[in-house]
Amino acid sequence: MAELTYRQAIAAALAQEMARDDRVVLLGEDVASGGVFKTTGGLRERFGPDRVWNTPISEQAIAGAAMGAAMGGLRPVAEIMFADFYAVCWDQVANEIAKVRYMTGGQVSMPLVLRGANGSGGLGFGSQHGQSLENWAMCVPGLKIVSPAGPAEAFGLLAAAIRDDDPVIVFEHKALYGRKEEVGDGEHVLPLGQARTVRAGRDITLVGLSITVGACLAAADALADEGVRAEVLDLRTLVPLDAAAVLASVRRTGRLVVAEENPGQLGWGAAIAAIAAEEAFRDLAAPVTRVSGGNVPLPVAASLEAEVDVSAQRIAAASRAVLSDR
């Protein structure tokens, strides 16, 4: 076992896949020197300039070059430094990359990964560098969406994304880059579309993704002191979505709280709530509750950002309200 940070796990996954398959190439702004979040350090030295490409400061160029490389037989991993910058290249992503397989009747695959820093986490990055944008991608058919909650997930899910023949967006949470965790030796690959039960319970289900998984665990600890056994589920991926795991948990516990850092307006948590209402209505002992970010531009000031932060305290309070009719 080796202790890796989240950022080290990402670099290790890239190295694993680049060593395994010489078609895997890496491109993006400053990736040759490690990138602004230091997730690609040492890869240029190990694999050379033919496979690690610095690009101009142009997300349109990065996405377009990655698409062309994938169509030409490579398996590119393109870094979009901040998820907010997908707004600059969204035409390529949503109208081109996501549609190629469909538009060609399956004749052309798109083995491409787009990865970059997402989310707030109380770091003060503000409304143009700290948004949680999984929702943007979730509504585009043809894209797969990954959002790891820790180093082991970051390693295994990124490796799986690189091996996939469809385009995958990997949202890495910037507040998790320094988190450490023991990761086993050897090759790491985790299946896409398979949720993980982080903590077993019987009284209520807490569903999280990325940074909110940790908040759900902290809320479960607080509830345990009150005699409540909360089950915590890490979705890992939004597309494919492991709805079966969510429904199985809800049918055991009868109660569901969904925690997402995205703004609540049309958030992915609404999709989870709808699935639970449609498929497990008779198993629910209380209405589904969502805890989400605010429907406001993300503040920079720490006191204001805390107001919209998806904290363990907010999740625990929502859980107590759901449990109040027991």
N, C-alpha and C positions, 0 to 999 in steps of 0.2 A: 504494500500500500504506500502511496505517495500523497503528501498533502499539497494540493494545488489550489491556487486562487481561481476564480471564475475566468479572469483574463488569461491565465496560464493554461487552463483547460481548453480554451478556444484555440490558442496557439498550438497546443498539443494535438488537437483534433485536426487542424489544418495540416500539420506536419505528418500525422499518421496517414491522411488521405493522399497527400502529395507524394509521399514515399510509396504508397500502394499503387497509385495510378498516375502515370506521367502525363495524362491528359488534363489533370487538375491544375489550374492556374489561378493566381490571385492578382486582383487589380483594384486600385482605388487611390485616393489621395494619401500620400505619405506612407503607404503600407510597407515600402521597402525599409523604412527606418523604424517600423513598429507601430505607426499610426498614432493618432492623438490619444487613444485610450490604451496604447501599448499592448495590443492583442495580436500583433503579427511579428513581434521581435524575433530576429534570428532566421527568418524564413528566406530572406533574400540571400544571406550568406550561405545557407545550406543548399538551396535549390537554384540559385543563380538568377540573373536578370531576364532570362528567357521565360521564366515561370512566375516571377513576382514583378509586377509592372506598376510603377508610379504613373498616375494619370494627371491631367490638368484638373483644375478646380471647376469641374463641370459634371454634375450628376447626370445630365442628358448624355454626355459622352461616355460616362462610365456604364450606364445601363445599355446604351446602344452598342458599345464595344463588347460587352458581356453577351448580349443577345447574338451578335454576329459570330462571336467565338463559339457559342454553344451550337449554333446552326452549322458551323464549320467542323464540328467533331470534337471540340474541347469540352471540358467540364469546368467552366469558370466560377470562381467565388468572388463576387464584387462587393466591396465595402462602400456603403452609403453612410458617411461618418455619423450623422444624426438622422434619426428616423424622420424628423420634421422636413428634411430635405427631399423626401420622396415627392413632395409637392412639385419640385422642379422637374422630375423625370417621370411623372405619373402616366403620361401618355404612353411612353415606351413600356412601362410595367403593366398597366391595366389594359391597354388596347393592342399591344404587340406581343410582349413576352407571354402574357397569360392566355393568348388566343391562338398561338402558332399551331399547336397540336390539333386543335379543333378546326382551324381554317384550312389546314392541309389534309384533313381527313386522316390524321394519324401518321402521315408520311414523314413528318419532321417532329422530332422530340426536342425538348428544351431543358437539358440537364444543367440548370443554372441555379446558383444560390446568391441571394442578395442578403447581406447581413449588416447590422449597424446598431448604434446605441439608441435606446428607447426609454421613455418614462421619466418620471420626476424623482420620487424617493426623497423629497425634502432637500435636494441639493442646490436649489436656487438657480437653475438654468433658465427659468422663465418661459414665456409663452411661445417662443420660436425655437427653443432648443431642449425643452423638457416635456413635450407632449407624449402621451401614450396613444399610439396610432394603430394598434392591431385591428381596430374596427374598419379602417380604410381598406385594408387588404382582405378582410374576411368577406366583404360584400362583392368581391371580384371573382367570379367562377374561373377556375384554371390555376389559381395560386394555392399553394400549401403554406401554412403558417405555423411557425414554431416559436415558443417563448420560454426558454429554460429558467428554472427557479434556483439552480445551484450549479456548482462546478461539474459534478458527475453528469447532470442532465445536459449542460452546455457541451460537454465533450461528446457524449453519445448521440445526442440529437443533431448536432452539427455534422457529425460523420454520416449519419443516416441521410441528412439533407443533401450532402454532396453526392451520395450514391444514387439518389433518386433521379429518375428520368424526366420529372416535371419540375417547373420552377418553384422554388421554396424561398420564402422570406423568413429569416431568422431575426427576431427582435431580441437583442441582448440588453438587459436592463443596466443602465450606467451606474446605478447605486449598488449593484451586485458585483462589479468587477473585482473588488478587493476581498470578497467573501472567500473563506478557505474551507476546504473539505477534503477528506481522504478519498482518493480515487484509486481503484485497483490497478494492478499492472496488466499489461497486455492490451489487446485490441478492444476498443470500446465502440459499440454501435447500439443505439436504442431504437426500437420501432416507432415510426411516426403513427400517430393516431391511437396511442395507448396511454390512458391516464394512469396515475400512480396514487395508490392509497398511502398517504404519508403517516396517517394516524388512524387507527380503528376506533370506532365509537358506535353508540346505539341510540343516542338521544336526538342528535341533530347533525346534518351534513353541512360542512363549510367547504365551498368550492373556490379555489384560487388559481391564479396563473402568475408565473414569474414572481415579482416581489410580493404580491399579496399572499402567496403560499406561506411565507414566513410570518406575515401578520395574522393569518388564520391559525397557525400553530401557537402563536403567543396568545391569541384569544382563547384557543382551546385550553391552554394552561390555566388561564384565569377562570374559565368556566369549570375546570376540574376541581378547583378549590371550593366550588359551590355544589359539587356533587353531580355535575353534568359531564357526560362522556360524549364529546364531539368527535365526529369523524371528519378528517381533513383530506380532501382530494385535490391533487395537482393535475390540472388538465394536460399540461405539457404542450399540446398542440391544439389549435383552434380548428384547423383544417388539415387532415381529417379530424373530426371531433368524436371523442369517445363518449357518445351519448349513453351507450349501454352501461358504462361504469357509473355515470351520474344517476341514472334511473335505478340501478341496482342498489346504490347507497340510499337514495331517497326512499325506496321501498322498505329498507331496513329501519330507517330512523323516523320517517314520516315528516321531517322538517328540513328546509333547505334555505341557506343563506349563501348568496353569491357575492364575492368580493373582487371588484375590478378597478384598476387605476384609471381606466378610460372615463371620460365624461359619461354620465348615466344615460344621456339622450341617445337612443339607438345603440347602446353599448352591447358588447357580446354577451353580457350577463342577461340581457333581455331575451336573447335566443335560448339560453339555458333555462330561463324561467318559463318560456313558452313550451319548450320540450317537456319540462316537468309537468306543466299544467295539462298538456295534451295527452301525455302518455302515462302519467302516474297520478292523475287527479284524485282518484279514490284512495290512494295511499297517503295523501297529504293530510296531516292533522292540523295544518295552519297554512296561511298564504305564504308563497315564496317571497323572500325579502332580498333586495339588492342593496349592497353598499358600494358606492362608486365615487369617482372624482366629481368635481363640480362642473356644471355647465357654464363655465366662465373661462376666459383666457387664463392660463396658469400664472399666478402671481410670482414675483421674484422675492418679495419680502418674506422672511421665514415665518412670521406670525400669520400672514395671510395664506401662505402655502399650506401651513398646518391645518387651516380650516377646511381645505379640500382634500387633504391627505387621507388615504384609506388606511387608517391605523387599526391596531389590535383593539383599542378601546372602542372604536366605532363598531367593529365587527362583533365584539362581545356584547355591546349594548343592543345591537340589532338581534342577536341571538337570544338574549334575555326576553326581548319583546315577543319573539316567535314562541318561546317556551312558556310564556306567562300563563297560557290557558291549560297547562298540563293538570 
